[in-house]
Amino acid sequence: MLDKRKIREISKDLQKRGIDAFLLGPGDDLEYLSGLKTGECERFKGLFILADGSYFCITPHLYLEEFEAAFGSEAPIYVWNDKDWFYPVLAKAMNDFNLNDKKLAVNFGVRAVDAIEISDQQGVKLLNGWHFLERMRIIKSPSEIEKLERATQISDAAFRELLGFIRPGLTEGEIKKKLIELFEERGADGPAFDVIVARKENASKPHYNGTKGVIEERDLVLIDFGCRYESYCSDTTRTIFVGDPSDEEKNLYEVVLNAQEAGEAAVRPGVLAEEVDRAARSVIEDAGYGEYFNTRLGHGIGVAIHEAPYIIEGNKTPLEPGMTFSIEPGIYIPGKIGIRIENIVVVTDDGCRSLCKLPKDIIVI
């Protein structure tokens, strides 16, 4: 159901900014406020929040039951049918709430073509509302942390069982499919993102999305995985070895592990996000592999798999208790090898704790 306290906070923020209304399309913000999970599609739908504290929804009839469950009877719901274009219904809603020729912020869930149409037809001035909920979402409540922890417990358990399944002859896709099945068997809503299983040189691509590679003896396999539980995500990466690793692989793994632990050790309230990145990155640079660590160190996590705070050079956001984010250094040598170790941590009063309980030492199967 809709969180009315958060709606009031957003309305007050709109007043301070001098903005008349905020349109939230399908996506993380809307799910965060209401639990609504409709997914993105070409049919226009969303929630309008006004500076005066009122709000209303618009949806195609296809999603009416979902909107009624999420918003109850207190929010007016304007419904349109597939045989008609959505715009006449939207125009009526905006007229009813006196939004013509006003300032309207939109978030990333609103399609550009729809935002332009609203501006052209209703004379509104469009503003970027992408970051409006960032401050609200960046600090997790105890109940949110509990859900993140439960999602991580599920993915931890699934990964432990997966280790007994992996063997030479399997494809990356078969391992990926098995892991998703293990998530769902343990009560997850499904994967939190497109799970990555990358053997050997494929692992040099940080966001590899192939499935055809066949596992061989003495292979390295990078697995980046996470599930979703009651809207909240887990995210973990482990790099495992099918047979004993080479001396070079052991050395690279140790460098990445030391960087990951240096990153975790740097986390405490008041430290800047970029300082955590620097603590981990300097370990890899000092070992001579700086050019092969060309991604940020981490990202926030919650309803979205990637959200604020981003742990990257240049981000001067001070860390606060309740922030949750990944620490995931890696070394990616093109066409040869990739190694990454990733844990999600929550900032505490005096440091941080990892939600993931999997070992970080070398795993050989």
matplotlib code that plots the C-alpha trace (Angstrom):
import matplotlib.pyplot as plt

x = [0.0, 1.0, 3.2, 1.4, 4.2, 6.6, 4.0, 3.8, 7.6, 7.6, 4.9, 6.9, 10.0, 8.0, 6.9, 10.5, 11.6, 8.7, 7.4, 3.6, 3.6, 5.8, 4.9, 6.4, 6.3, 6.7, 9.9, 11.9, 10.5, 6.9, 7.7, 9.4, 6.4, 3.6, 4.9, 3.4, 5.2, 3.8, 7.0, 7.7, 5.6, 4.2, 1.0, 1.1, 0.6, 1.9, 1.3, 1.0, 2.0, 1.1, 2.8, -0.5, -0.4, -2.9, -2.2, -3.9, -3.1, -3.6, -3.6, -4.8, -7.7, -5.2, -3.5, -6.6, -6.6, -2.9, -3.4, -6.4, -4.4, -1.5, -3.3, -6.6, -9.7, -8.0, -6.2, -8.4, -7.6, -8.2, -8.6, -8.2, -9.0, -6.8, -9.4, -8.8, -5.6, -4.6, -4.3, -8.0, -8.1, -4.8, -6.0, -9.1, -7.1, -4.7, -7.6, -9.3, -6.2, -5.4, -2.0, -2.2, 0.7, 2.3, 5.8, 5.9, 8.8, 9.1, 11.2, 13.1, 10.0, 8.3, 9.0, 10.5, 7.8, 5.0, 6.7, 7.0, 3.3, 2.2, 4.3, 3.0, -0.7, -1.0, 1.6, 3.5, 7.2, 9.0, 11.7, 14.1, 12.9, 15.3, 17.0, 14.0, 13.7, 17.4, 17.7, 14.7, 15.9, 19.6, 19.2, 17.6, 15.2, 15.6, 12.8, 14.5, 17.8, 16.0, 14.7, 18.1, 19.6, 17.0, 17.6, 21.3, 20.7, 18.7, 21.4, 24.2, 22.4, 21.7, 25.4, 26.6, 24.4, 25.4, 29.1, 28.2, 26.5, 29.3, 31.5, 33.4, 31.1, 28.4, 27.7, 27.6, 23.8, 23.2, 24.9, 22.9, 19.6, 20.4, 21.2, 17.9, 16.0, 17.8, 16.8, 13.1, 13.2, 14.3, 11.5, 13.0, 10.8, 13.3, 16.7, 17.5, 19.3, 20.6, 22.9, 26.5, 28.4, 31.6, 34.4, 38.0, 38.6, 34.8, 35.3, 37.4, 34.1, 32.6, 29.0, 29.4, 26.0, 26.9, 25.7, 27.5, 30.9, 31.6, 33.4, 36.7, 39.2, 41.4, 38.9, 38.2, 34.5, 33.2, 29.6, 27.8, 24.4, 21.5, 17.9, 14.9, 12.9, 9.8, 11.1, 14.6, 17.8, 20.9, 24.1, 27.3, 30.2, 32.6, 35.3, 35.8, 38.3, 37.6, 40.8, 43.8, 44.5, 47.8, 50.3, 49.3, 45.6, 46.4, 48.3, 45.6, 43.0, 45.0, 45.3, 41.5, 40.8, 43.1, 41.4, 38.0, 38.9, 40.6, 37.4, 35.3, 37.9, 37.6, 33.8, 32.5, 30.2, 31.6, 34.0, 33.3, 32.2, 35.2, 37.5, 36.3, 36.9, 40.4, 41.2, 40.4, 41.7, 45.1, 45.7, 45.3, 47.3, 50.2, 50.2, 50.6, 47.1, 45.5, 44.8, 42.8, 40.4, 38.3, 34.9, 33.6, 34.1, 30.5, 26.9, 24.0, 21.3, 17.7, 14.6, 16.9, 20.0, 21.9, 21.1, 22.8, 25.3, 27.8, 31.2, 33.4, 36.1, 34.5, 31.5, 31.8, 28.7, 29.5, 28.6, 25.8, 24.5, 21.9, 23.5, 23.9, 26.2, 28.5, 32.3, 33.4, 36.9, 38.1, 41.0, 39.9, 42.7, 41.1, 40.8, 42.6, 41.1, 38.7, 38.5, 35.9, 34.9, 31.7, 29.9, 27.1, 27.7, 25.6, 27.1, 26.9, 27.6, 31.3, 32.1, 30.1, 29.0, 28.7, 25.3, 27.0, 28.4, 30.1, 33.8, 36.0, 39.1, 39.8, 37.2, 38.4, 35.9]
y = [0.0, 3.6, 5.1, 8.4, 9.7, 9.5, 11.2, 14.1, 14.4, 14.6, 17.2, 19.4, 19.0, 20.1, 23.2, 24.0, 23.6, 25.7, 22.7, 22.1, 18.3, 15.2, 12.4, 9.0, 6.4, 2.6, 1.6, 1.6, 4.9, 3.8, 0.4, 2.0, 4.2, 1.8, -1.8, -1.6, -3.9, -3.4, -3.3, -1.1, -1.2, 1.1, 1.7, 5.0, 4.8, 6.5, 8.5, 12.2, 13.8, 17.5, 20.1, 20.6, 17.0, 15.5, 12.8, 10.7, 7.8, 7.0, 3.5, 1.4, -0.9, -3.8, -2.8, -1.5, -4.2, -3.7, 0.0, -0.5, -2.9, -0.5, 2.8, 1.8, 4.0, 7.3, 8.1, 8.9, 6.5, 7.6, 4.6, 4.4, 1.5, 0.0, 1.0, 4.7, 6.7, 7.5, 11.2, 12.4, 10.7, 12.3, 15.7, 15.4, 14.4, 17.3, 19.7, 18.4, 19.0, 22.4, 21.3, 23.0, 25.4, 24.4, 23.0, 19.2, 17.1, 13.6, 10.7, 8.1, 5.9, 8.3, 7.8, 10.8, 10.7, 10.8, 13.6, 15.7, 15.0, 16.2, 19.3, 20.1, 19.4, 20.8, 23.5, 22.3, 23.1, 19.8, 19.4, 16.6, 14.7, 11.8, 12.5, 13.7, 10.4, 9.8, 11.2, 9.3, 6.0, 6.3, 5.6, 2.2, 1.6, -1.5, -3.3, -2.5, -3.9, -7.0, -7.6, -7.0, -9.4, -12.0, -11.7, -12.2, -15.2, -16.8, -16.1, -17.3, -20.6, -21.0, -20.4, -22.9, -25.6, -24.5, -25.3, -28.9, -28.7, -27.0, -29.4, -29.5, -29.9, -27.6, -24.3, -20.9, -20.9, -24.2, -22.9, -19.7, -21.5, -23.8, -20.8, -19.1, -22.3, -22.5, -18.9, -19.6, -22.9, -20.9, -18.3, -15.6, -13.7, -14.3, -13.0, -9.3, -8.8, -10.8, -13.3, -13.4, -16.7, -16.1, -18.6, -17.8, -14.9, -14.1, -12.9, -10.0, -8.4, -7.0, -7.2, -10.3, -11.6, -14.8, -18.3, -20.5, -21.0, -24.5, -25.1, -26.9, -28.3, -25.6, -22.9, -19.8, -19.0, -15.6, -15.6, -12.4, -13.2, -11.8, -12.4, -10.3, -10.7, -8.6, -6.0, -5.8, -7.1, -9.0, -8.8, -10.9, -11.9, -14.8, -16.1, -19.8, -22.3, -25.7, -27.3, -25.7, -22.1, -21.1, -19.0, -16.0, -16.5, -16.9, -13.7, -11.8, -13.2, -12.1, -8.6, -8.3, -9.8, -7.4, -4.5, -5.7, -5.9, -2.5, -1.1, -2.6, -1.4, 2.2, 2.3, 4.3, 7.3, 10.6, 9.0, 10.2, 7.7, 8.5, 7.7, 4.1, 3.8, 5.2, 2.8, -0.3, 1.1, 2.0, -1.6, -2.7, 0.3, -0.5, -4.1, -2.8, -3.6, -0.2, 0.0, -3.2, -1.8, 0.6, 0.5, 2.2, 0.3, 0.0, 1.0, 1.4, -1.3, -1.5, -1.7, -1.1, -3.2, 0.0, 3.2, 5.8, 6.0, 5.3, 4.4, 6.2, 8.8, 12.3, 11.3, 13.4, 12.0, 11.4, 7.9, 7.6, 4.6, 2.8, 3.2, -0.1, -0.6, -3.0, -3.2, -5.0, -4.4, -6.4, -6.9, -7.4, -8.2, -8.1, -11.4, -13.2, -13.1, -11.4, -11.7, -9.9, -10.2, -8.4, -8.1, -5.8, -3.9, -1.7, 1.3, 1.0, 3.5, 2.6, 0.9, -1.5, -5.1, -7.4, -8.9, -11.7, -14.6, -16.5, -17.0, -14.8, -17.1, -19.0, -21.6, -24.7, -27.3]
z = [0.0, -0.5, 2.1, 3.0, 5.2, 2.2, 0.0, 2.5, 2.5, -1.3, -1.3, 1.1, -1.1, -4.1, -2.3, -1.4, -5.0, -6.4, -8.4, -8.8, -9.3, -9.8, -12.2, -11.4, -14.1, -13.6, -11.9, -8.7, -7.3, -7.7, -6.2, -3.3, -2.5, -3.1, -3.7, -7.2, -9.6, -13.1, -15.1, -18.0, -21.2, -23.9, -22.0, -20.1, -16.3, -13.3, -10.1, -9.8, -6.5, -6.0, -3.9, -2.0, -0.7, -3.1, -5.6, -8.3, -10.6, -14.2, -15.6, -18.5, -17.5, -17.9, -14.6, -12.7, -10.0, -9.3, -8.9, -6.6, -4.4, -4.2, -3.7, -2.1, -2.3, -1.3, -4.5, -7.5, -10.3, -13.9, -16.2, -19.9, -22.3, -25.1, -27.8, -26.8, -26.5, -23.0, -23.6, -23.3, -19.8, -18.8, -20.0, -17.9, -14.8, -15.3, -15.8, -12.6, -10.6, -12.3, -13.6, -17.0, -17.7, -14.4, -13.5, -13.7, -12.6, -14.1, -13.1, -15.2, -15.4, -17.8, -21.4, -23.2, -25.9, -23.3, -21.4, -24.6, -25.5, -22.0, -22.4, -25.9, -25.1, -21.5, -21.6, -18.6, -18.0, -17.6, -15.0, -14.2, -11.0, -11.3, -8.0, -6.0, -4.0, -3.7, -0.2, 1.0, -0.4, 0.4, 4.1, 4.7, 7.6, 9.8, 8.0, 4.6, 5.9, 7.1, 3.6, 2.1, 4.5, 3.8, 0.1, 0.7, 2.9, 0.1, -2.5, -0.1, 0.3, -3.4, -4.2, -1.7, -3.3, -6.8, -6.0, -5.9, -9.3, -11.3, -13.3, -16.6, -19.6, -18.4, -20.2, -18.6, -19.4, -17.6, -14.5, -14.6, -15.1, -12.1, -9.9, -10.7, -9.9, -6.5, -5.8, -6.4, -4.5, -1.4, -1.6, -3.7, -6.1, -8.9, -9.9, -9.1, -12.4, -15.3, -13.5, -14.9, -15.3, -17.2, -17.8, -18.3, -20.8, -20.8, -17.2, -18.5, -19.6, -16.3, -17.5, -19.8, -20.9, -22.8, -22.1, -24.6, -23.0, -21.9, -18.5, -18.8, -16.3, -14.8, -15.7, -13.7, -13.4, -12.3, -11.0, -10.3, -8.8, -6.7, -6.0, -5.2, -2.0, -1.2, -3.7, -2.2, -3.9, -3.1, -5.1, -4.7, -6.9, -6.4, -8.7, -8.4, -9.9, -11.5, -10.4, -8.9, -10.0, -11.5, -9.6, -11.7, -10.9, -7.2, -7.2, -9.0, -6.7, -3.6, -5.0, -5.5, -2.1, -0.4, -2.3, -1.3, 2.3, 2.2, 0.9, 3.7, 6.3, 5.0, 5.6, 8.6, 9.1, 7.8, 5.3, 1.8, -0.8, -3.0, -0.1, 0.0, -3.7, -3.2, -0.4, -2.5, -5.8, -4.4, -3.5, -7.1, -8.4, -6.0, -7.3, -10.9, -12.2, -12.0, -15.7, -15.4, -12.8, -14.9, -13.1, -10.0, -6.7, -5.8, -6.0, -3.6, -3.4, -2.3, -4.4, -7.3, -8.0, -8.7, -6.7, -4.6, -3.1, -5.9, -4.5, -7.1, -7.3, -7.3, -5.2, -2.0, -0.3, 3.4, 4.5, 7.1, 9.1, 7.2, 3.8, 1.9, -1.1, -2.8, -2.6, -5.7, -7.0, -9.9, -12.3, -16.0, -18.4, -21.9, -23.7, -20.8, -17.4, -15.0, -11.2, -9.0, -5.4, -4.2, -0.9, 0.1, 3.3, 5.6, 7.3, 11.1, 13.8, 13.9, 10.6, 8.5, 8.4, 5.4, 4.6, 2.7, 4.8, 2.0, 2.4, 0.3, 0.2, -3.1, -3.8, -5.7, -6.9]

ax = plt.figure().add_subplot(projection="3d")
ax.plot(x, y, z, "-o")
ax.set_aspect("equal")
plt.show()
